[in-house]
Structure formats: C-alpha cells, structure tokens
C-alpha cells in the first residue's frame, strides 16, 4: 500500500465537501424531479452536473435569511434559490478547492484553495453569495480550516503540531500503511481483505495509535492572527463552533468510537478551564459520535449505541444545564448521520447499508423522525427524577428509497431553514449530485 502523505494526516476525515476539480462518472437520464414510488414524497435534483455536492451534515450551507443554499460544483460555488430551485454559479474557481461553509451572520460563503498535489500553502477566501465578489481571508502554511464562529470573527482548524519533536509523525509516515478516506483497504487476521467498513476501522485505529501531536488553532478573520488554543496527542477533529455563541467550540477525539472519549466542549473566553468531556461510557463497546449543535445552539445531539451495533439512540446534552435526553430507534432506522429541524420538532436520518455498524437488513432510506417523550406513570415522580436521563423514542417515516446509493458516499441529509425540505447528496444515478426531498407527502 502507498504511504500516507502529510496532506492525509493534517487534513481530516470529515470531508466538508470533496475537493472539486476531478471528473465524475456520467449518468444518463438523471431525472429533475419525481415522486418516490415507495414513500410518496417528492424528490428534486438541485444540481446540474456530476461532481456537485452539498456540505457535510453539521456544517451550514444556508444564508442567514434562509433563502439560498450554497453547493460546490465542478465550476465553483453555486447558489440554489430555495423557493424556485434556480441554480446560479456565483464564483468560478479554476484551482482545486474545498467549500467550507456559509457564515451565520452575513451572506458569505467561505472556501479554501490549494495546489493540485495537495502540498504547499492553502488560502481561505470569502465570497459574497449575491454579487460573487471575493476577498482573501487568510493563508495557511499548515493545517485545515473546519469551522467559523457565529459572528464570523474566528476560523478554527487543526494541524499536526509543528513544535513537536516526538518523531511520531515521521514514524507514521514511514510505515507501510495508508489513511485515505477514498480508499480504505486492510486485511484481517486471516490475511483476507476486510470490507470497506472494517478496513476503515483498522486504518482509523492505526492513525489513533500513532499518537501524533496535534494542535487546534483559530485565525482572526479581521487581522489574520493565528493562535493555538489546544495541544494533544489525541486525534483532534470535527471542530464545530456553536451557531449562537461565538466563544463556544465543540471538537472530537477521533478514532474507533469504542476506544475514545469522543465529544468535547471548550470555551475560548476561559482558556484556563480544561475542555469538558460530554459523554462517558458506562458499558463496554458503548459508542457515541457524529455530534452536532441544534440550530438554536442550546443542545448537542449525537449518535449513541449501547452497545455498538445492538441498541440505538439519538442522545442530547443541554449546553446550559447538562440535562440529558435519549430517543430510541430501531436497527433499520439507524443512520450514518442524523440532523434536527430548525424548530426541534423533527429529526432526520440518512440510513446506512448492511455493512455498516448497525448491519441493518433494510436501512437504505432517508428518514423523518418524530420524537416522543416517555412520561412518569400517573404523574408519580421518582426521587431525583429531574436529574436523570429523559427517555423517549422516535417514530419514523421513510422519505427516499436509497437502494441505489453507494454508501461510501454518505448522503449527509440536513433540513432547510424553513424545515420543509431535506437536502442530501447522492450517487444513485452515477456521479454525485445534490437533491432535496419534500417533507410533506406529495398530493
């Protein structure tokens, strides 16, 4: 196997959007709109050509007014009018680039460019979604940007620690191994090739065990000043600023979920306070991850399994009080990623194939979930009940049949700001395109 590159190590596995500028397989007769015959919901294609993509599920792609969705295309960045579904390219980008996110305060889309071979400095640009006017924000000699805070004054990212002299990075690069999201391959103890999902687990564990020193940093969008905010030999990843609190940052310890304490929260305005671990397992093989902020910033939600692959929940952590909620769901309803509607009244799931952690025999659907709490019987409360986990369950509705989806491309469903559509990316007709399904059933 090829050796891992510096770019693969310092970049993250989350793929905010694929690096644009490579060919995608063409497909014939890709419909513009249809009614899914197995669900009765209307699906529309928002993009025009293969190689287009919406963002990773927990990153914002919408303008603050909720009228436009920004996607990446082989040409650059395009906006989608959420009322008419009209697609307009507003920035053409000739070099390889990564669409990062749209700001929460202004109608600005941020993207990062780099050289074709993935080496050398990277530059972060900001583009006005309406005019297409572009300005340079910062140049990075190292690392990758992952998030922006709610008032758009700070970018945050991760990097291997340039100050480290441990030699862990060099040792890892010399190993006959590879960590590459597009091509996980590994053999099991019997020497036979593992499945894609199993290979991914092996490669993630190798990366975790390397204990490569890393940093998290911020960049001031007004001055370009870079500041290191956290150092660790844990694998730092999935940085997410709160959508409402500019000083609150969530991040994860990446790796096989049953080995790591994954979810962490820190305040940048209190650097003397250590990061807070948000979930501690109480069961062997209990796993938690794929976390996201509710759109009001009050709750952190995440996938919880007790234990892995057997019992499935969407769990919530109240940022202000620490109160916890858990909604139960069935094996076929388990999803690679969940998302919450802006009003918090519904959740979504993007399903999964039989090789994935739930080994669901019939899980390749996009789902709409309605949460239900389980009240105390007859209003009789146990002592200390208010401090215990609030239990509940989901009832589900299937939105889109994803039988033709190759789940090596995760759909990453997310609700539109009005809560009426679920946007997702799919390869069901060959190359990656951006689609949306209407939450209300077609009449």
N, C-alpha and C positions, 0 to 999 in steps of 0.2 A: 504494500500500500504506500501511496505517496506520503511524504512527511507533512505535518501540519505547518502552515505558514503563520507569520506574525499577524497577518490580517485576520486569519481564522480565530486566533487566540484573543486578540484585542477587540475584535468585533464580537457581537453577541448572537445567541441563537434565536432571538425572538423575531427577527425579520420584520422590522417596522413596515417595510414594503420591500419587494425584491429590488435589487439593483437593476435599473432599467437599462436597456440597450443591447439585449440579446434576442435572437429570434425565438419565436414560439411556434409550435405546430399549428398549422392552419386547419380549419374545420369548415365543412360545407353545411349550408342550410342551418345556421345558428338562428333560432327564432328571436324576434324582437320582443314578443310578449306571448304568453299562453296561460291557460288555466291548468294547473296541475291536476290531472285526472284522478289521482289517488287522494288528494287533500281538498280540492275545490278552491284553492287560493290562487290569486293571480300573481304571476311572476313576470318581471320585465327585465330586459337587458339594458343596463345603463351605459356600458362602454361600447365602442365601435370596432375595436380590433384586439386580437390576441396579444397577450403581454401586458394588458391593463390590470390594475389591482387597486382595491381599497386597502385601508390600513389594518394592522393588527388590531384585535378586538378591543383592546383597552386604551387605544390612542385616539385622540379627537381628530376627525376629518371634516367637521362641520363648522361653518361660520357662526359667530356668536348669535346672529339673528335667526339661525336655523333655516335659512332659505337655500343654502348651497352646500353640496357635498364636493369635496376635492378628492380626486383619484390620480394615480400615476398612469401614464400611457407610454408606449414606445416613443412618442413625440415629446413628452414632457409632463406638465401638470395640466389637468383639465378640471373644470367645474361642471357640476350637474345641477341644473335647476330642479329643486325637489318638487315643484308643482307641475312643471311641463316635461321634465326629464330631458330637456335640451342639454346637449354636451358641447362645451366650448373650451378649446385649448387656450389657456391664458399665458402660459410660459412654455416656449420651446427650449429644450435642453439638449445640446449636441453631445455632451460627455456623459459617461456613466454617472448615475445619480441615485440617491435614496430619498424618497419622500418621507419626511419625518412626522409632521403633524400640522394642524391648524391651531392658531392661538385661541385662547378663551376670551380675550379682551378685544382684539382687533381682527379685521378680515384679512389675515395674513397667513400664508402657507409657508412653512419652513422646509428646506431641503438641503441635502449635503452632497457635494460632488467629490469625486476622487479620480485618480488616474485609472486607465483601463486595466492595469495589472493589480490594482488594489494597494499599491505602495505609494509612499510619499504623503505630503500634507493633504488634508481634507478641508474644504471650505463650506461653511454654512451660509446659506442665502435666505432672505425673506422676500416673498413675492406677494404683492397686493392681488387679492383674488379677483377684483373687479377690473383694475387697469392693467394688470400684468407687470407693473413697474417692479424692478428687482433691486435690492440693495444687499451688500455684503454685510454679514453679521460678525463672523469670526473665522479665523483659520486655525486648524488644529494640526500640530505636528504629530500628535499621537491621540489614540482613543477614538471613541464614537459617542455622538450625542444620542440620548434616549428620550428626553422629556423636557418640557418647558413649564414654568410655574404659571399660576393663574393670572398674574399681572404682566406676564411676558418680560420680566426683568432678568430672569435667570434661566439659562440652559443647564442641564445636568447630564453627565455621561460617565463612562467607565473606561479604564485603561489598565494595562499591566503596569506595575509600578516602576518607573524609570530610575527611582532612587534605590531599588533593591539590589543587593549584591549576593542574594541567596543562591543564584545559579539555577533555580527551579525552572525558569522559562527556557534557558538554553538546554537543560537536560530533557525537558519535554519535547522540544523541537527536534532533538536528535533521535528520539525513539522512533521505531518503525510503526507509527500509528498515524491516525488521521482523524481530525474532528471537523466535519463538514456537513452542515445541515442538509445539503442537497444529495449526499451520497453516503449515508451511514452503511457501513459494511463491517461485519465481525463474524468470527467463528465461535461456536460453543465449545464446552469441554471435550465433546466427542470429535472435534475437528470439522464438524459440518457447519455450513453457513446458517446464521441466525436470520430470523425475519427482520424486516425493516425496523419494527418497533423494538425488538430485543437488541438489535445492533445499536440502536440509538442509546439504549440504557447502558450498554457496555462502554460506548465512547464517552458518554457523559460521566460515568464513573472514573474513567481514566483521566479525564480533564479535572475532575474534582480532586482525585488523589494526588495530582501533581502539585497541589498547594502553591500555585503560582501567586506571588504577591500582586495585589491589585489596589487601585485607588478609585474612589468616586470623586468627581470634581464638578464644580459649577463654573460657568462663564457668564459674566455680566453682559447682557445684550447691549448696554449703553456704552460701556468702556472697553469691552473685550477682555477684562481682567479674569484670569483663571485662578481658581482656588481649590485646593484639595480639601475635601470635607470628611473623608473616611479612608482608612487603610485596613487591609485584611489579607490573609491568605485564603479566605473563603472565596468562592467563585461568585463575584458580585454581578447582578444582572437585574433586568426588569425594573428599572427605575421609573417611578411614576409620581409626579407632583400631584397633590390634591388639586381638584378643579376649582376650589374656592379659597383655599388657604395657601398663600404664596410661600410660606416657610415650612410647610409640612411635606415630607418626602417619604415615599414608601419604596422599598427595594427588596430584593430576594437574595438568598443564598442558593445558587443554582446547583444542580446535581440530581442524582436519583432521589426522588422525593422521600423515600422511606429512610434515607440516611441523614437528611439535612433538616435543620430548623429553617424553613424557607422564608416566612413572612416577617418583615422588619419595618419599623417606622421610626423616623427621626425628625427632630425639629432643628432647622438650620439657625434659628434665632436663639437656641440654647445649646451651643456646641459642647458645653460641659456635661450635658446629660447623655449617657450612653444610648444607643439605639434600643428600641423596645421590641422584643420578640412577641409577635401577635398570636402565635399558636404553639402550644406544647403538646406533643402526642402523649397519650396515656395507654396506648396499645401498640404492640409490635406490628410493624407493617402498616400503621396508620399513615396516611399521606394527605398533604394539603398543598394547594398551589393554584396557579393561573388566576391570580388575585386581581381585583380592580376596585376603583372607587365608584360609589354611586354618584350620580351626576350632581347631587347637592353636596357632595363631599362628606356627608355625615356617617356613611357606612362603608366598610371594606368588606367585600364579598369574595368568596373563594370556593374552589372545588375541594371537598373533604370526603375521604373514603376510610371507613372503619370496619375492617382493614381494607387495604388496597385490593381493588378488583372484586369486592364482595358486597359492601354496603355503601350506598351513595347519597351524598348530601350536598346542598349548597349552603355554606355557612356564612354568617355575618358577624362583624365586630363593630360595635358602635364606637366611633372615634372619641366622642366626648365622655362617655360613661364606662366603656369597656364591656357593656352588656352584649350577650351573645345570642344568636338565633341560628337554628338549623332547620332546613327544609329537606325532607326526604324525597327521593325519586327512585325510579325503577331502573334495572340494568339496561334495558334498551334505550332509556331516556338519557343515560349518561352522555356527556358531550365533551369534546376536546376543550371548548370554551363556552362559558355562559356569559350572559350580559343582562343588565337590568334596564327597564324602560325608564324614561325621564321622571315619570310620576311614581315610580317604585311599585306599581300595581301588578306588573308582569315581569317575567324573566324570559330569556331565550336560551336555546342550546343549539349547537351546530352538529350534534351527532358524532358518530365515530364508526370505524369499520371493525370487523370481528377480530383483527389482530391487536387492536388497542387494549388498554388496560382493563376495560370492562368485559372484553370478549363478548360483546353484545351480538346475538344472532340476527337481530333485525333493528339495528340502530342507525342506519344511514338515512337520517331525516333532519331537517331543521324543525325545531320545536318551539312552541309558545307554551310557557308555564304560568299557571296561576297559583300563587302561594296561599296556603290556608294554615292558620294557627290552630293549635290544639289547646283548648281552654281547660282550666281546672274543672273537675267534675262538680256539678251543682254549686259552683261558686265557692267551694271549700278550698282554702289555700293551705298548702303545707308550710311549716315554719321555714323561713328563708327562701321561699319560692321566688321572690323578686330577684335574687342574686344568682339563680340557676339559669341554665340554657333554656331559652324559649323554643320548644319543639314545634314542628309543623311539617307539612308535606306539600308537594306540587301535584296538581292535576295538569295534564298535558293535552295539547292539540298539535297535530302534525301540520306543518306549513308547506314543506317542499320535500319531495322524494329525491334523495341524493344517491340513488343506486348507482348512477354512472360516475360519481365522484371518485377520483383517486385521492384518498385522504392523506397522501404525502403533502398535498396542498390542503392546509386546514382552512375551512370556509370563513372562520372569524366573523360570525354574524354580529351586527350591532344595530340598535334601534336608531331610527331617525329622530331628530329633536321633537317632532310632534307625536312620536310614538306610534305612527300609523303604518310604518314600513320597517322591514328588517333588511339591511344591506349585507351582502356577502360576496365572496369571490369564489369562483368555481371553474373547474376544468371539465365539466360534464359534457361539453361539446368540443373538447380538444384543448386549445390554448386557454390560458387564464383570462377570464372576463369578469366584469363586475355586474351583479344582479341585485334586484330587490324584490321581496315578496310582500304583498299587502297583508296586513294583519287581519283585516276584516275579510270574511269569505266573500268570494265573487257571487253576485246575484244573477 
